[in-house]
């Protein structure tokens, strides 16, 4: 145990990098969780609209996030290779991509109402979905800028600033949610629009904090964070070469989940609300895991940059030990006290009989979550390792295949052709996540990633 703790790529190094990222991701989860709690108490229509609109926004923005976040691997490999002057140039190429993404989201916002017609949800829910989605699109710029600037710290293994910034933004978001949704203090009652405004304001706070922390005189001297601001066509091209597959992979993953949510929405308002709540609770397990995903990607990237892939492999194994331990604790909560979690989301004015039916359904859905959670850990750990080395084309192709063949087509057939219910659709989602975990594990075991890099060495 002590050997696993202190050795290169051991538990200590993984926790040192990943735990602040876990806390950072947890702060994002807390923001979303409190959003849904406040909206759940506000009205059933608001909680039913928040997740489809939020996921649809995320499925669009996540493509750019996937590309931009790959700056993290460039920073990690350049740091491992001892070329700090390339760190600032990499960050700026990510910022240029962020600007393109912000302009795209701004254009999409003008088609908010049209995007939700296909969903087949009721007119009242559809109207709220369009409002929530439009406001989130307006705030996409600061969110994308924050992703790029955070890579300056996470790619070098200094993840505490990322944690502190995101925790601060979460602390600001919670009271803003309460005030803007319910009309407290000096604010008017804005309902679901208030939740979206609170989120975009938190993104703005995050971006300003990162700008203040990154663009210092010392960082400019060491890493050229301002001197390397020019557009570098060659470096930008390499970011696109490796980052675009990462963006497509991230897009397809969220698209598959979004399609799944819209399919459950076609089954009825109660089924949609139960699914939204179960997925929100699932985010308590999944989102912090993204911290280990980015952490292992950073460690593997640095090891590849130094020419020491064996240390990266050791870190992957140790990271899997830690993530499985975390997941086991979360699953125990899902299995033994699911009703307590579900009752946090009781909508205002909902009858006891209807709410108890939703809780009963939610308990079964959390059992599905408990089943696929460990495959989720496999997928996040091994895909993080593959991306840290530069094996993004395989990750992209696997996600494309599994999303279409195992999730989208079967979910559509289950609902629209065979008249299946909620549990049949959740079986499809479980198969989708399980297949990803197995596929990324097999690719990692092949060892091909150990001969790759993204910096042309």
C-alpha positions as CSV (number, residue, x, y, z in Angstrom):
1,X,0.0,0.0,0.0
2,X,2.8,2.4,0.9
3,X,4.6,1.6,-2.4
4,X,1.4,2.4,-4.3
5,X,1.1,5.6,-2.4
6,X,4.5,7.2,-3.0
7,X,5.8,5.7,-6.3
8,X,5.7,7.8,-9.5
9,X,2.1,7.5,-10.8
10,X,1.0,6.4,-7.3
11,X,-2.1,7.2,-5.3
12,X,-0.5,10.4,-3.8
13,X,0.2,11.9,-7.2
14,X,-3.2,11.0,-8.6
15,X,-5.0,12.4,-5.6
16,X,-2.8,15.5,-5.7
17,X,-3.9,16.3,-9.2
18,X,-7.4,14.8,-9.3
19,X,-8.9,15.7,-5.9
20,X,-9.0,19.5,-6.6
21,X,-10.5,18.6,-10.0
22,X,-13.1,16.4,-8.3
23,X,-13.9,19.3,-6.0
24,X,-14.1,21.5,-9.0
25,X,-16.5,19.1,-10.8
26,X,-18.5,18.6,-7.6
27,X,-19.0,22.4,-7.5
28,X,-20.5,22.2,-11.0
29,X,-22.7,19.3,-9.8
30,X,-23.8,21.3,-6.8
31,X,-24.8,24.2,-9.0
32,X,-26.9,21.9,-11.2
33,X,-28.3,20.0,-8.2
34,X,-29.4,23.2,-6.4
35,X,-30.8,24.5,-9.7
36,X,-33.0,21.4,-10.0
37,X,-34.0,21.5,-6.3
38,X,-35.1,25.1,-6.5
39,X,-36.9,24.5,-9.8
40,X,-38.5,21.3,-8.5
41,X,-40.0,23.2,-5.6
42,X,-41.0,26.0,-8.0
43,X,-43.1,23.9,-10.4
44,X,-43.3,20.4,-12.1
45,X,-43.1,22.1,-15.5
46,X,-39.9,23.9,-14.6
47,X,-38.1,20.7,-13.4
48,X,-39.4,18.8,-16.5
49,X,-38.1,21.5,-18.8
50,X,-34.7,22.2,-17.2
51,X,-32.9,19.0,-18.0
52,X,-33.9,18.6,-21.7
53,X,-33.1,22.3,-22.3
54,X,-29.9,22.1,-20.3
55,X,-28.7,18.9,-22.0
56,X,-29.5,20.3,-25.5
57,X,-27.5,23.4,-24.7
58,X,-24.7,21.2,-23.4
59,X,-24.8,18.8,-26.4
60,X,-24.1,21.8,-28.7
61,X,-21.5,23.5,-26.5
62,X,-19.8,20.3,-25.6
63,X,-18.3,19.9,-29.1
64,X,-16.3,23.1,-28.5
65,X,-15.6,22.1,-24.9
66,X,-14.2,18.8,-26.1
67,X,-11.9,20.5,-28.6
68,X,-10.8,23.3,-26.2
69,X,-10.3,21.0,-23.3
70,X,-7.7,19.0,-25.3
71,X,-5.5,22.0,-24.7
72,X,-4.9,20.2,-21.4
73,X,-3.0,17.4,-23.1
74,X,-0.8,19.8,-25.1
75,X,0.0,21.7,-21.9
76,X,0.8,18.4,-20.1
77,X,3.0,17.0,-22.8
78,X,4.9,20.3,-23.4
79,X,5.4,20.5,-19.6
80,X,6.7,16.9,-19.5
81,X,9.0,17.6,-22.4
82,X,10.4,20.7,-20.7
83,X,9.1,23.3,-23.2
84,X,7.2,25.8,-21.0
85,X,7.2,28.6,-23.7
86,X,4.8,26.4,-25.7
87,X,2.2,26.4,-22.8
88,X,1.1,30.0,-23.4
89,X,0.8,29.4,-27.2
90,X,-1.4,26.3,-26.6
91,X,-3.7,28.2,-24.3
92,X,-4.2,31.0,-26.9
93,X,-5.1,28.5,-29.6
94,X,-7.8,27.2,-27.2
95,X,-9.0,30.7,-26.6
96,X,-9.4,31.3,-30.4
97,X,-11.5,28.1,-30.6
98,X,-13.6,29.4,-27.6
99,X,-14.4,32.6,-29.5
100,X,-15.6,30.6,-32.5
101,X,-17.8,28.5,-30.2
102,X,-19.3,31.6,-28.5
103,X,-20.3,33.1,-31.9
104,X,-21.9,29.8,-33.0
105,X,-23.9,29.4,-29.8
106,X,-25.1,33.0,-30.1
107,X,-26.4,32.2,-33.6
108,X,-28.1,29.0,-32.4
109,X,-30.0,30.9,-29.7
110,X,-32.2,32.6,-32.3
111,X,-33.7,29.2,-33.2
112,X,-34.6,28.2,-29.6
113,X,-38.3,27.7,-30.1
114,X,-37.9,25.7,-33.3
115,X,-35.4,23.3,-31.7
116,X,-37.9,22.1,-29.1
117,X,-40.8,21.4,-31.4
118,X,-39.5,18.0,-32.3
119,X,-39.2,16.9,-28.7
120,X,-43.0,16.3,-28.5
121,X,-43.3,17.9,-25.0
122,X,-46.3,19.8,-24.0
123,X,-46.6,23.5,-25.0
124,X,-46.0,24.8,-21.5
125,X,-42.9,22.7,-21.0
126,X,-41.7,23.6,-24.5
127,X,-42.0,27.3,-23.8
128,X,-39.9,27.0,-20.6
129,X,-37.3,24.9,-22.4
130,X,-36.8,27.6,-25.1
131,X,-36.3,30.3,-22.5
132,X,-33.8,28.3,-20.5
133,X,-31.9,27.3,-23.6
134,X,-31.7,30.8,-25.1
135,X,-30.2,32.4,-21.9
136,X,-27.6,29.6,-21.6
137,X,-26.5,30.2,-25.2
138,X,-26.0,33.9,-24.4
139,X,-23.6,32.9,-21.6
140,X,-21.6,30.4,-23.6
141,X,-18.6,32.7,-24.2
142,X,-17.4,32.9,-20.6
143,X,-17.9,29.2,-20.1
144,X,-15.7,28.3,-23.0
145,X,-13.0,30.8,-22.1
146,X,-12.9,29.3,-18.6
147,X,-12.3,25.8,-20.1
148,X,-9.3,27.0,-22.0
149,X,-7.7,29.1,-19.2
150,X,-8.2,26.3,-16.7
151,X,-6.0,24.1,-18.8
152,X,-3.1,26.4,-18.0
153,X,-3.2,25.0,-14.4
154,X,-4.6,21.4,-14.9
155,X,-2.3,20.5,-17.7
156,X,0.7,21.4,-15.5
157,X,-0.7,19.4,-12.6
158,X,-1.5,22.5,-10.5
159,X,-5.2,21.9,-10.0
160,X,-5.9,23.7,-6.8
161,X,-6.6,27.1,-8.5
162,X,-9.2,25.4,-10.7
163,X,-10.9,24.0,-7.6
164,X,-10.9,27.4,-5.8
165,X,-12.3,29.3,-8.7
166,X,-15.1,26.8,-9.3
167,X,-16.0,26.5,-5.7
168,X,-16.2,30.3,-5.5
169,X,-18.5,30.4,-8.5
170,X,-20.7,27.7,-7.0
171,X,-21.0,29.6,-3.8
172,X,-22.1,32.7,-5.7
173,X,-24.5,30.7,-7.9
174,X,-26.6,29.1,-5.1
175,X,-27.9,32.4,-3.5
176,X,-28.4,33.8,-7.0
177,X,-30.5,30.8,-7.9
178,X,-32.7,31.2,-4.8
179,X,-33.1,34.9,-5.3
180,X,-33.7,35.0,-9.1
181,X,-36.0,31.9,-9.3
182,X,-38.2,32.9,-6.4
183,X,-38.0,36.7,-6.5
184,X,-36.2,37.3,-3.2
185,X,-34.2,40.3,-2.0
186,X,-34.1,42.9,-4.7
187,X,-34.8,40.6,-7.6
188,X,-38.1,39.9,-9.5
189,X,-39.5,36.3,-9.6
190,X,-38.1,34.9,-12.9
191,X,-38.6,31.1,-12.5
192,X,-36.7,29.1,-14.9
193,X,-35.2,32.2,-16.5
194,X,-33.7,33.1,-13.2
195,X,-32.0,29.7,-12.9
196,X,-30.4,30.2,-16.4
197,X,-29.3,33.8,-15.5
198,X,-27.7,32.6,-12.2
199,X,-25.8,30.0,-14.2
200,X,-24.5,32.4,-16.8
201,X,-23.5,34.9,-14.1
202,X,-21.5,32.1,-12.4
203,X,-19.8,31.4,-15.7
204,X,-18.9,35.1,-16.0
205,X,-17.4,35.1,-12.5
206,X,-15.3,32.0,-13.3
207,X,-13.9,33.5,-16.5
208,X,-12.9,36.8,-14.7
209,X,-11.2,34.8,-12.0
210,X,-9.1,32.8,-14.4
211,X,-8.2,35.8,-16.4
212,X,-6.9,37.4,-13.2
213,X,-4.9,34.3,-12.2
214,X,-3.4,33.4,-15.6
215,X,-2.3,36.7,-17.1
216,X,0.3,37.8,-14.6
217,X,3.8,39.2,-15.2
218,X,5.4,36.0,-13.8
219,X,3.4,33.7,-15.9
220,X,4.2,35.7,-19.0
221,X,7.9,35.4,-18.3
222,X,7.8,31.7,-17.6
223,X,5.1,30.5,-20.0
224,X,4.6,33.3,-22.5
225,X,0.9,33.6,-21.7
226,X,0.7,37.1,-23.3
227,X,3.7,37.1,-25.6
228,X,2.4,34.0,-27.4
229,X,-1.0,35.5,-28.1
230,X,-0.6,35.4,-31.9
231,X,-2.5,32.9,-33.9
232,X,-0.2,29.9,-34.6
233,X,-1.5,28.1,-37.7
234,X,0.7,25.0,-37.2
235,X,-0.1,24.6,-33.5
236,X,-3.8,25.4,-34.0
237,X,-3.8,22.7,-36.8
238,X,-2.4,20.1,-34.4
239,X,-5.0,21.1,-31.7
240,X,-7.7,20.6,-34.3
241,X,-6.2,17.3,-35.5
242,X,-6.3,15.8,-32.0
243,X,-8.9,17.9,-30.4
244,X,-11.7,17.6,-33.1
245,X,-12.0,13.8,-32.5
246,X,-12.3,14.6,-28.8
247,X,-14.9,17.2,-29.6
248,X,-16.9,14.8,-31.7
249,X,-16.6,12.1,-29.0
250,X,-17.9,14.4,-26.4
251,X,-20.7,15.7,-28.7
252,X,-21.9,12.2,-29.5
253,X,-21.8,11.1,-25.9
254,X,-24.0,14.0,-24.8
255,X,-26.2,13.7,-28.0
256,X,-26.9,10.1,-27.1
257,X,-28.0,11.0,-23.6
258,X,-30.0,13.9,-24.9
259,X,-31.8,11.6,-27.3
260,X,-32.5,9.3,-24.5
261,X,-34.0,12.1,-22.4
262,X,-36.2,13.2,-25.3
263,X,-37.4,9.6,-25.8
264,X,-38.5,9.4,-22.2
265,X,-40.3,12.7,-22.6
266,X,-42.5,11.1,-25.3
267,X,-43.6,8.6,-22.6
268,X,-45.2,11.3,-20.4
269,X,-44.5,14.1,-18.0
270,X,-44.1,11.9,-15.0
271,X,-41.6,9.6,-16.8
272,X,-39.6,12.6,-18.0
273,X,-39.6,14.2,-14.5
274,X,-38.5,10.9,-12.9
275,X,-35.7,10.4,-15.5
276,X,-34.6,14.0,-15.0
277,X,-34.4,13.6,-11.2
278,X,-32.6,10.2,-11.5
279,X,-30.0,11.7,-13.9
280,X,-29.5,14.7,-11.7
281,X,-28.8,12.4,-8.8
282,X,-26.6,10.3,-11.1
283,X,-24.5,13.4,-11.7
284,X,-23.4,13.2,-8.0
285,X,-21.5,10.1,-9.0
286,X,-20.6,10.9,-12.6
287,X,-19.4,14.6,-12.5
288,X,-16.8,14.3,-9.8
289,X,-15.5,11.3,-11.7
290,X,-14.6,13.7,-14.5
291,X,-12.0,15.1,-12.1
292,X,-10.2,11.7,-12.2
293,X,-10.7,11.5,-16.0
294,X,-8.9,14.8,-16.5
295,X,-6.3,14.0,-13.8
296,X,-5.3,10.7,-15.4
297,X,-5.2,12.4,-18.8
298,X,-2.8,14.9,-17.4
299,X,-0.6,12.3,-15.7
300,X,-0.4,10.1,-18.9
301,X,0.2,13.2,-21.0
302,X,3.2,14.3,-18.8
303,X,4.5,10.7,-18.8
304,X,4.3,10.5,-22.6
305,X,6.1,13.9,-22.9
306,X,8.9,12.7,-20.7
307,X,9.1,9.4,-22.7
308,X,8.0,7.3,-19.6
309,X,4.7,5.6,-20.6
310,X,5.2,2.9,-18.0
311,X,4.6,5.5,-15.2
312,X,1.4,6.5,-17.1
313,X,0.3,2.9,-17.1
314,X,0.9,2.6,-13.4
315,X,-1.1,5.7,-12.7
316,X,-4.0,4.3,-14.7
317,X,-4.2,1.2,-12.6
318,X,-4.0,3.1,-9.4
319,X,-6.6,5.6,-10.6
320,X,-8.9,2.7,-11.3
321,X,-8.5,1.5,-7.7
322,X,-9.5,4.9,-6.4
323,X,-12.5,5.4,-8.7
324,X,-13.9,2.0,-8.0
325,X,-13.7,2.7,-4.2
326,X,-15.6,6.0,-4.7
327,X,-18.2,4.4,-6.9
328,X,-18.9,1.7,-4.4
329,X,-19.6,4.3,-1.7
330,X,-22.0,6.1,-4.1
331,X,-23.8,3.0,-5.1
332,X,-24.4,2.1,-1.5
333,X,-26.2,5.4,-1.1
334,X,-28.3,4.8,-4.2
335,X,-29.3,1.4,-3.1
336,X,-30.0,1.9,0.5
337,X,-31.4,5.5,0.8
338,X,-32.8,6.3,-2.6
339,X,-36.1,7.7,-1.3
340,X,-34.3,10.3,0.8
341,X,-32.5,11.7,-2.3
342,X,-35.7,11.6,-4.5
343,X,-37.8,13.4,-1.9
344,X,-35.5,16.4,-2.2
345,X,-37.1,17.1,-5.6
346,X,-40.8,17.2,-4.6
347,X,-42.5,19.8,-6.9
348,X,-44.7,22.4,-5.3
349,X,-48.4,21.6,-5.6
350,X,-47.8,18.0,-6.6
351,X,-50.3,15.6,-5.0
352,X,-49.1,12.9,-2.6
353,X,-50.3,10.0,-4.8
354,X,-48.6,11.3,-7.9
355,X,-45.4,12.1,-6.1
356,X,-45.2,8.7,-4.4
357,X,-45.6,7.1,-7.9
358,X,-42.7,9.2,-9.1
359,X,-40.6,8.2,-6.1
360,X,-41.3,4.5,-6.7
361,X,-40.3,4.9,-10.3
362,X,-37.1,6.8,-9.3
363,X,-36.0,4.0,-7.0
364,X,-36.0,1.6,-9.9
365,X,-34.1,4.0,-12.1
366,X,-31.4,4.5,-9.4
367,X,-30.9,0.7,-9.5
368,X,-30.1,1.0,-13.2
369,X,-27.7,3.8,-12.3
370,X,-26.0,1.5,-9.7
371,X,-25.7,-1.2,-12.3
372,X,-23.9,0.9,-15.0
373,X,-21.9,3.1,-12.6
374,X,-18.8,0.7,-12.6
375,X,-18.8,0.5,-16.4
376,X,-18.9,4.3,-16.3
377,X,-15.7,4.2,-14.2
378,X,-14.0,2.0,-16.7
379,X,-15.0,4.3,-19.6
380,X,-13.8,7.5,-17.9
381,X,-10.5,6.1,-16.7
382,X,-9.4,4.3,-19.9
383,X,-10.7,7.0,-22.3
384,X,-8.8,9.6,-20.2
385,X,-5.6,7.6,-20.6
386,X,-6.1,7.1,-24.3
387,X,-6.8,10.8,-24.8
388,X,-3.8,11.8,-22.7
389,X,-1.6,9.9,-25.1
390,X,-3.3,11.2,-28.3
391,X,-5.4,8.2,-29.2
392,X,-8.5,10.4,-29.9
393,X,-9.5,8.9,-33.3
394,X,-10.2,5.6,-31.7
395,X,-12.2,7.2,-28.8
396,X,-14.2,9.2,-31.4
397,X,-15.0,6.2,-33.6
398,X,-16.0,4.0,-30.6
399,X,-18.3,6.8,-29.3
400,X,-19.9,7.2,-32.8
401,X,-20.6,3.5,-33.2
402,X,-21.9,3.0,-29.7
403,X,-24.0,6.2,-29.7
404,X,-25.8,5.4,-32.9
405,X,-25.9,1.6,-32.9
406,X,-26.4,0.8,-29.2
407,X,-28.2,4.0,-27.9
408,X,-30.0,6.1,-30.5
409,X,-31.5,3.4,-32.9
410,X,-32.5,1.0,-30.1
411,X,-34.1,3.8,-28.0
412,X,-36.1,5.0,-30.9
413,X,-37.3,1.5,-31.9
414,X,-38.2,0.7,-28.3
415,X,-40.5,3.7,-27.9
416,X,-41.8,4.5,-31.4
417,X,-41.9,1.0,-33.0
418,X,-42.4,-1.6,-30.2
419,X,-44.2,0.7,-27.8
420,X,-41.8,0.0,-24.9
421,X,-41.9,1.8,-21.6
422,X,-39.5,3.7,-19.4
423,X,-37.7,0.6,-18.1
424,X,-37.0,-0.7,-21.6
425,X,-35.4,2.7,-22.6
426,X,-33.3,2.6,-19.4
427,X,-32.1,-0.9,-20.4
428,X,-30.8,0.6,-23.6
429,X,-28.9,3.3,-21.8
430,X,-27.3,0.8,-19.5
431,X,-26.1,-1.3,-22.5
432,X,-24.7,1.9,-24.1
433,X,-22.6,2.9,-21.1
434,X,-21.5,-0.7,-20.4
435,X,-20.3,-1.1,-24.0
436,X,-18.2,2.0,-23.8
437,X,-16.4,0.8,-20.7
438,X,-15.6,-2.6,-22.2
439,X,-14.4,-1.0,-25.6
440,X,-12.0,1.5,-24.0
441,X,-10.6,-1.1,-21.6
442,X,-9.8,-3.4,-24.5
443,X,-8.1,-0.6,-26.5
444,X,-6.0,0.4,-23.5
445,X,-5.0,-3.3,-23.0
446,X,-3.7,-3.4,-26.5
447,X,-0.9,-1.0,-25.5
448,X,-0.9,1.0,-28.8
449,X,-1.3,4.3,-26.9
450,X,2.2,4.0,-25.4
451,X,3.8,4.9,-28.8
452,X,1.7,8.0,-29.4
453,X,2.1,11.8,-28.7
454,X,0.6,15.1,-29.8
455,X,3.6,17.4,-29.8
456,X,5.4,15.9,-32.8
457,X,8.2,14.1,-30.9
